[in-house]
Amino acid sequence: MRPTLEIHNRVDPIVPLDLHREAYLDILAQTGKTDLVVFREVDSYGQRALTQEELFRAFSALVLWAKTGVPPVR
């Protein structure tokens, strides 16, 4: 598995972040890879597309993580 940066809307009635994060981390815990995922939240509601700025910041953080081995701030 490679480093993964997940971005979620803070309030999402369809896929609540807490439930998704908990289930995903439970699966990763079985493989000992919980350190390879970082969850970020954007302050928005529902299932909306990320802005170009949000995508750029996330992608830049992921590239830096891959280069340095230091995970981004959650």
Secondary structure, 3 states (H helix, E strand, C coil): CCCEEEEEEEECCCCCHHHHHHHHHHHHHHHCCHHHEEEEEEEEECCCCCCHHHHHHHHHHHHHHHHHCCCCCC
